[in-house]
């Protein structure tokens, strides 16, 4: 009887312990990271095709360990030093070393989101991180390992945005065009007049003057969807709108605006805007007002210091305050050469090419 009890206890102990193994320092033993090509030229015509693929072998940490793979892409300048790879874009590649591929448009948008110039040739560094994930989602206590680093040279294409909608018959070919903002890759802004008193009015952004490429519809909560069947973006009623699009964050805004002039050169001084009226035929805002030489003025939207223009050292209109682009310090106010009645025009119909004129009557 005692012998049988010992045998049963021994069997139970074996079943409880199960198979045991010890984690070891990890390493890529199944093959180095490779790319389908290390020199890529992206084109709009092939934006939906696979442009670049990566492959790598398995990493091992000992035993039957589950390994998670993450593809990391960064600019070469960020791959050394104390914070190396700290700005890398990361892509979850799952638990199998099967590789990762990018369509041309996604790769083009990625480089834009990394702040690299559109329509130019840039280099990116690529590596794969292999880690042992914890079953409960906590941070892993196992030190991850990294593959070799590849440097890939990519030439992107410049991508403008077009704004077709209800207000112009949904024709991208004749829609207003927003070029990328200089120095702010993936960000766009501009003005569109959507006349009418009803609503809502719908529109979309497209990255080509047609419906054959990417178009951006409503993703909900102020975000984009690149699903071609997604509903249009919308504004509640007709009006003159300031539109912004950020392809880095997939967010957009539409703000109804009216414009005026304010300052001690104007009839209302610095306490009250002198309103301008929109001339749809000329696509300009204008006002005729009695102006003073001994003073200055600025263009201001919606009677508030949230969206307004000053001028730079070259006399070019530049946003002083802008919720999308931030604050610009050191700008000048505008003025008139002598007292008198002036017609003042503000032309915002070409995105990024904003102009004004001051004409004495």
C-alpha positions as CSV (number, residue, x, y, z in Angstrom):
1,X,0.0,0.0,0.0
2,X,2.8,2.4,0.9
3,X,4.6,1.6,-2.3
4,X,1.5,2.4,-4.4
5,X,1.0,5.7,-2.7
6,X,4.6,6.7,-3.5
7,X,4.1,5.8,-7.1
8,X,1.0,7.9,-7.3
9,X,2.7,10.9,-5.6
10,X,5.6,10.7,-8.0
11,X,3.3,10.6,-11.1
12,X,1.3,13.6,-9.8
13,X,4.6,15.5,-9.3
14,X,5.7,14.8,-12.9
15,X,2.3,16.0,-14.3
16,X,2.4,19.2,-12.3
17,X,5.9,20.2,-13.2
18,X,5.5,19.6,-17.0
19,X,8.2,20.5,-19.4
20,X,10.7,23.0,-18.1
21,X,13.2,25.2,-20.0
22,X,15.5,28.1,-19.2
23,X,15.4,31.5,-21.2
24,X,18.7,32.3,-22.8
25,X,20.1,35.5,-24.2
26,X,18.3,36.0,-27.5
27,X,19.7,36.2,-31.0
28,X,18.7,36.2,-34.7
29,X,19.8,32.7,-35.8
30,X,17.5,32.3,-38.8
31,X,18.9,34.9,-41.2
32,X,19.6,38.6,-41.5
33,X,17.2,41.4,-42.3
34,X,16.9,41.9,-46.0
35,X,14.9,44.3,-48.3
36,X,13.4,43.7,-51.7
37,X,15.5,46.7,-52.9
38,X,17.7,49.3,-51.1
39,X,16.9,52.0,-53.7
40,X,13.3,52.9,-54.3
41,X,11.6,55.5,-56.5
42,X,8.0,56.0,-55.6
43,X,5.5,57.2,-58.2
44,X,1.9,58.3,-58.0
45,X,1.0,55.9,-60.9
46,X,2.1,52.9,-58.8
47,X,1.0,54.1,-55.4
48,X,-1.2,51.1,-54.8
49,X,1.4,48.6,-55.7
50,X,3.8,47.0,-53.2
51,X,6.9,49.2,-53.2
52,X,9.1,47.7,-50.5
53,X,9.2,44.4,-48.6
54,X,11.4,43.3,-45.7
55,X,12.2,39.7,-44.6
56,X,14.2,38.3,-41.7
57,X,14.8,35.0,-40.0
58,X,13.6,33.8,-36.6
59,X,15.0,35.0,-33.3
60,X,15.4,32.5,-30.4
61,X,15.5,32.9,-26.6
62,X,15.7,29.2,-25.7
63,X,13.0,26.6,-25.7
64,X,9.6,27.1,-27.2
65,X,9.4,30.8,-26.4
66,X,6.9,33.1,-28.1
67,X,8.7,36.0,-29.8
68,X,7.1,39.2,-31.0
69,X,8.7,41.2,-33.9
70,X,8.6,44.9,-34.5
71,X,9.9,46.7,-37.6
72,X,11.5,50.0,-36.8
73,X,12.2,52.8,-39.3
74,X,14.1,56.0,-38.5
75,X,16.3,58.6,-40.0
76,X,20.0,57.6,-39.9
77,X,20.9,60.6,-37.7
78,X,18.7,59.2,-34.9
79,X,20.3,55.8,-34.8
80,X,23.2,56.6,-32.5
81,X,23.8,58.2,-29.1
82,X,22.0,57.9,-25.8
83,X,18.5,58.2,-27.3
84,X,19.2,56.1,-30.4
85,X,16.1,55.1,-32.4
86,X,14.0,57.2,-30.0
87,X,12.0,58.8,-32.9
88,X,11.6,55.6,-34.9
89,X,8.2,54.7,-36.5
90,X,7.3,51.2,-35.4
91,X,5.2,48.5,-37.1
92,X,3.9,45.4,-35.3
93,X,5.0,42.4,-37.4
94,X,3.4,39.6,-35.3
95,X,4.9,36.5,-33.8
96,X,6.1,34.9,-37.0
97,X,9.2,36.0,-39.0
98,X,7.3,36.4,-42.2
99,X,8.3,39.9,-43.1
100,X,6.5,43.2,-43.7
101,X,5.5,45.1,-46.9
102,X,4.6,48.7,-47.7
103,X,2.4,50.0,-50.6
104,X,3.8,53.0,-52.4
105,X,1.3,55.5,-51.0
106,X,1.8,54.2,-47.4
107,X,5.6,54.5,-47.8
108,X,5.2,58.0,-49.3
109,X,3.0,59.1,-46.4
110,X,5.4,57.5,-43.9
111,X,8.3,59.5,-45.0
112,X,6.2,62.6,-44.9
113,X,5.2,61.8,-41.3
114,X,8.9,61.5,-40.5
115,X,9.4,65.1,-41.7
116,X,11.3,64.2,-44.8
117,X,10.8,66.4,-47.9
118,X,8.3,65.5,-50.5
119,X,9.5,65.0,-54.0
120,X,13.1,64.4,-52.9
121,X,15.5,61.5,-52.2
122,X,16.1,60.6,-48.5
123,X,17.6,57.7,-46.6
124,X,16.0,55.7,-43.8
125,X,17.4,53.1,-41.4
126,X,15.5,49.9,-40.8
127,X,15.9,47.2,-38.2
128,X,13.8,44.5,-36.5
129,X,13.3,44.2,-32.7
130,X,12.6,40.7,-31.3
131,X,11.1,40.6,-27.8
132,X,9.5,38.1,-25.5
133,X,6.0,39.5,-24.6
134,X,4.5,38.9,-21.2
135,X,1.2,37.0,-21.1
136,X,-0.5,39.7,-19.0
137,X,0.7,42.7,-21.1
138,X,3.2,43.9,-18.6
139,X,6.7,45.1,-19.7
140,X,8.9,42.2,-20.5
141,X,11.8,41.4,-18.2
142,X,13.7,39.7,-21.1
143,X,16.2,41.9,-22.9
144,X,15.1,42.3,-26.5
145,X,17.5,41.7,-29.4
146,X,17.8,43.6,-32.7
147,X,18.6,42.5,-36.2
148,X,21.2,44.1,-38.5
149,X,20.4,47.6,-39.7
150,X,19.7,48.3,-43.4
151,X,19.8,51.8,-45.0
152,X,17.3,52.3,-47.8
153,X,17.3,55.2,-50.2
154,X,13.8,56.3,-51.2
155,X,12.6,59.0,-53.6
156,X,9.1,60.3,-52.8
157,X,6.6,62.1,-54.9
158,X,5.0,65.4,-53.9
159,X,1.4,65.0,-52.9
160,X,-1.0,67.9,-53.1
161,X,-4.5,67.8,-51.6
162,X,-7.6,68.8,-53.6
163,X,-11.0,69.7,-52.1
164,X,-13.9,68.5,-54.2
165,X,-17.4,68.7,-52.7
166,X,-21.1,69.7,-52.9
167,X,-20.2,73.3,-53.5
168,X,-18.4,72.7,-56.8
169,X,-20.1,69.5,-58.2
170,X,-17.7,67.0,-56.7
171,X,-15.1,67.6,-59.5
172,X,-11.5,67.1,-58.2
173,X,-10.1,68.4,-61.5
174,X,-11.5,71.9,-60.8
175,X,-11.3,71.8,-56.9
176,X,-9.1,74.1,-54.9
177,X,-5.6,72.7,-54.3
178,X,-3.6,72.7,-51.1
179,X,0.2,72.1,-51.4
180,X,2.2,70.7,-48.5
181,X,3.1,73.4,-46.0
182,X,6.8,74.2,-46.3
183,X,8.8,72.7,-43.4
184,X,5.7,70.8,-42.1
185,X,5.5,67.6,-44.0
186,X,2.1,66.0,-44.1
187,X,0.3,69.2,-43.1
188,X,-2.1,71.2,-45.3
189,X,-4.2,74.3,-44.9
190,X,-6.3,76.7,-47.0
191,X,-9.6,78.5,-47.6
192,X,-12.7,77.3,-49.5
193,X,-15.9,79.2,-50.1
194,X,-18.9,77.0,-49.8
195,X,-21.8,79.3,-50.6
196,X,-25.4,78.6,-49.5
197,X,-27.6,79.0,-46.5
198,X,-28.6,75.4,-46.1
199,X,-26.6,72.4,-45.0
200,X,-24.9,70.3,-44.2
201,X,-22.4,70.6,-47.1
202,X,-20.1,67.6,-47.9
203,X,-16.6,67.5,-49.3
204,X,-13.5,65.3,-49.3
205,X,-9.8,65.6,-49.7
206,X,-8.1,63.8,-52.6
207,X,-4.4,63.4,-53.3
208,X,-4.9,63.8,-57.0
209,X,-7.2,65.8,-59.2
210,X,-9.3,62.7,-59.8
211,X,-11.0,59.8,-58.0
212,X,-8.5,57.2,-59.1
213,X,-6.1,57.6,-56.2
214,X,-6.4,58.2,-52.4
215,X,-9.4,60.1,-51.1
216,X,-10.0,61.1,-47.5
217,X,-13.5,60.8,-46.1
218,X,-15.0,60.8,-42.6
219,X,-13.3,58.5,-40.1
220,X,-15.3,59.9,-37.1
221,X,-14.3,62.3,-34.3
222,X,-12.4,64.7,-36.6
223,X,-10.4,62.0,-38.3
224,X,-9.9,60.8,-41.9
225,X,-10.7,57.5,-43.5
226,X,-9.0,56.4,-46.7
227,X,-11.8,54.0,-47.5
228,X,-13.1,55.2,-50.8
229,X,-16.6,54.4,-49.7
230,X,-16.4,56.4,-46.5
231,X,-18.9,59.3,-46.1
232,X,-17.8,62.8,-46.9
233,X,-16.5,65.3,-44.5
234,X,-19.0,68.0,-43.7
235,X,-19.7,71.5,-42.5
236,X,-23.0,72.5,-40.9
237,X,-23.9,75.3,-43.3
238,X,-22.6,77.3,-46.2
239,X,-19.9,79.8,-45.6
240,X,-16.2,80.7,-46.0
241,X,-14.1,78.0,-44.3
242,X,-10.6,77.6,-43.1
243,X,-9.7,73.9,-43.7
244,X,-6.7,72.0,-42.2
245,X,-5.5,68.5,-42.9
246,X,-2.8,66.6,-41.0
247,X,-1.9,63.3,-42.7
248,X,0.5,62.5,-39.8
249,X,-2.3,62.3,-37.3
250,X,-5.2,61.7,-39.8
251,X,-7.0,64.7,-38.4
252,X,-8.9,67.6,-40.1
253,X,-10.7,70.8,-39.1
254,X,-13.1,73.2,-40.8
255,X,-13.7,76.6,-39.2
256,X,-16.1,79.2,-40.6
257,X,-14.3,82.6,-40.8
258,X,-15.0,86.2,-41.6
259,X,-12.2,88.7,-41.8
260,X,-11.6,92.3,-40.7
261,X,-8.9,94.8,-40.0
262,X,-8.0,96.1,-36.6
263,X,-5.5,98.6,-35.3
264,X,-4.9,102.3,-34.5
265,X,-4.7,103.0,-38.3
266,X,-8.4,101.8,-38.7
267,X,-11.7,103.4,-37.8
268,X,-12.2,101.0,-34.8
269,X,-8.7,101.3,-33.3
270,X,-7.4,98.3,-31.4
271,X,-10.8,97.8,-29.7
272,X,-13.0,96.9,-32.6
273,X,-12.6,95.2,-36.0
274,X,-13.7,96.9,-39.1
275,X,-15.4,94.1,-41.0
276,X,-14.4,93.1,-44.6
277,X,-16.9,91.7,-47.1
278,X,-16.2,88.7,-49.3
279,X,-16.4,89.2,-53.1
280,X,-17.0,85.8,-54.6
281,X,-16.4,87.0,-58.1
282,X,-12.9,88.3,-57.3
283,X,-12.3,85.7,-54.5
284,X,-11.1,88.4,-52.1
285,X,-12.1,90.0,-48.9
286,X,-12.2,93.8,-49.1
287,X,-13.2,96.9,-47.3
288,X,-13.1,100.6,-48.0
289,X,-12.2,102.6,-44.9
290,X,-10.8,105.9,-43.6
291,X,-7.2,105.1,-42.6
292,X,-4.5,106.9,-40.6
293,X,-0.8,107.2,-41.4
294,X,0.2,107.4,-37.8
295,X,-0.9,103.9,-36.8
296,X,-0.8,100.3,-38.0
297,X,-3.2,97.4,-38.6
298,X,-3.5,93.7,-39.0
299,X,-5.9,91.3,-40.6
300,X,-7.9,89.3,-38.1
301,X,-10.5,86.5,-38.4
302,X,-13.7,86.2,-36.3
303,X,-12.9,89.2,-34.1
304,X,-10.4,87.2,-32.1
305,X,-6.6,86.8,-31.7
306,X,-6.7,83.2,-32.8
307,X,-6.2,83.5,-36.6
308,X,-4.5,86.7,-37.8
309,X,-1.8,87.9,-40.2
310,X,1.2,90.2,-39.9
311,X,4.1,90.6,-42.4
312,X,7.6,89.4,-42.4
313,X,10.8,91.4,-43.3
314,X,10.0,91.0,-47.0
315,X,6.4,92.3,-46.6
316,X,4.9,88.9,-47.1
317,X,1.8,87.9,-45.2
318,X,2.5,85.4,-42.4
319,X,0.3,84.0,-39.8
320,X,1.0,85.6,-36.4
321,X,-1.5,83.4,-34.6
322,X,-2.8,80.1,-36.0
323,X,-4.2,77.1,-34.0
324,X,-2.9,74.7,-36.6
325,X,0.6,76.1,-37.2
326,X,1.3,77.9,-33.9
327,X,2.5,81.4,-33.1
328,X,5.1,83.3,-35.2
329,X,7.1,86.0,-33.3
330,X,8.8,89.0,-34.7
331,X,6.3,90.0,-37.4
332,X,5.4,93.5,-38.4
333,X,2.0,95.2,-38.6
334,X,0.7,96.8,-41.8
335,X,0.3,100.5,-42.5
336,X,-0.7,103.2,-45.0
337,X,1.6,105.9,-46.4
338,X,-0.8,108.9,-45.6
339,X,-4.2,109.6,-44.2
340,X,-7.1,109.0,-46.5
341,X,-9.7,106.6,-47.8
342,X,-8.3,103.2,-48.9
343,X,-9.7,100.0,-50.4
344,X,-8.0,97.1,-48.8
345,X,-8.0,93.6,-50.3
346,X,-7.1,90.3,-48.7
347,X,-6.6,87.4,-51.2
348,X,-6.6,83.9,-49.6
349,X,-7.8,81.8,-52.5
350,X,-4.4,80.2,-53.3
351,X,-3.2,78.1,-50.4
352,X,0.1,79.3,-49.0
353,X,0.2,82.2,-51.5
354,X,-1.7,84.8,-49.5
355,X,-1.5,88.4,-50.6
356,X,-3.0,91.8,-49.8
357,X,-3.2,95.2,-51.4
358,X,-3.8,98.7,-50.1
359,X,-5.1,101.3,-52.7
360,X,-5.8,104.9,-51.9
361,X,-9.1,106.1,-53.5
